Each structure stands twice: as structure tokens, then as C-alpha cells.
Amino acid sequence: MIEATAELPLSPLPAPTRLIPRRRLDGRELLATAKDILIAARRCSDAQAFDELLDVSRRHHLTVVGVARNLVDLAAGSPSSRCAPDAVRFDEWEQLLAQLPPRPNAHAS
């Protein structure tokens, strides 16, 4: 049986908060994403994409994860990574990514 209850005044709910902070990708995720970018752009194999990451890391004296992070940031169009003092510009990748079709959710700037 349902009892009649006096209606209490409704108070607005607080705005949702982000309980889980956005995390950075770990090394494995960065490498996988960077390889996927190169595979899509160059139409190469997984091994060839990894070899390219290794080659670039050796030429620029960076870790392969650092190179992968730079490529992922470049592909995402992250302006903060391009202004960072430790960000490396890879002209060959900028030209390569410019040839890719635009992402459907990319904003024109």
C-alpha cells in the first residue's frame, strides 16, 4: 500500500562534477596510438611503424615513448605541446599528417 506523503520542496541538484581526473596515456598506450597513426598515414605494417618511431627517437636523442607522445600530440593538434620547450617539431610528420583527411570532429581554426 502506498502512503500519501507530503511533498517536499525540490532543491536543484548540484552540477555534475568530474570525479575521475583525466589521465595521461601510459607508455604502451602512447606507442600503440602513435603506431596506429603511422599505419594509417603511411599504410605500413606495425613493425615498420615501430621502426620509424625508433629511427626518429635515435635521430633526435629522445626516448621512443617521448617521440610517440610528440606524434600523438601533433596528430591531436594539441597547441600546448607545440609551445612546450621540450616539444620537438618533426617536419616529416607534420607534412604527413597534413595529407590525412580531416577528422570528423575537428574544429576549423
N, C-alpha and C positions, 0 to 999 in steps of 0.2 A: 504494500500500500504506500502511495506517495503522500507525504505530508506537505501541507502548504507551508512554505517558508516565506518570511518577509524578505522582500527584495532589498538587497544591499546595494548602495550606490556603487557603480563600477568605476574603478580608477583606471586610468590608462596604464597599459603595460610599458615598462621601460623599453627603450630602443634596444634591439639585439646588439650584443657585444661580441666581439671576436674572442672566443675563449682559447682558441688554439693559434698561437702565433705562426705566421708564415715562416717556414723553414727553408734554408738553402739546400739545394740538391747535394747529396753526398758524392764522393768521387766516382763511384760506379754509375750512378745516375747521370752525372755530367758526361762521362765518357760515352755512355750509350746514346745520350741525346746528341752529342757532337758527332759521333759516328753516323747516326741517322741523318743528320743534316748533310754531311758529306756524301752519304749514299744517295740521298735524294737529289743533291745538286750535281754530283759528278757521275751518277749512275754507275757506281763502282761497288765492289764487294765489301763486306765487313772488314776483311783483312786489309784491303787496300786503304780503306778509310782510317783504320788504326795506324797503318804505316805512315800515312800522311800526317796524322797527329804527332807521331813520334818524330818524324822528319822536322816538322815545324818547331817542336819543343827543343830539339837539338840545335837547330839553327839560331834560335832566339835565347838559348840557355835558360829555358823555363821547364817546369815540370809538365808532364803530359796532362795532368789534371788542370793546371793553370791555363794551358793552351785551350783545353776543352771548354773551360769556363769563359775564356775570352770569345771563343767561337759562338757559344750559346748566347752570351750577352749580345754579341754583334747581330746574330740572327733574330734575336728578340727586339732589337732596336733600342736596347736599354741606354738612355743618354747618360746615366750616372757612370756606367762602366767606361764610356768613351772619354770622360773627363777625369777619371781617376789617374793619379800619377803613375801607377804601376800597370795600367792598361796598355797593351801592345796593339798597334794597328797592323793588321795583316792585309795589305793591299790586295793580295791574290784572293783572299776570302771575301773582301768587300765587293770586288768585281764579280765573283762567282755568285754571291747572294743577290746582287742586283739583277742577275739574269733570271732568277727564280720568279714564278708568278706570284703576285701579291697574295698575302694571307687574307682569307675572307673577313676576319675580324680586325684587320689592320686599319688604323686611322690614317687618313691622309694628313700630311704635315706640310 
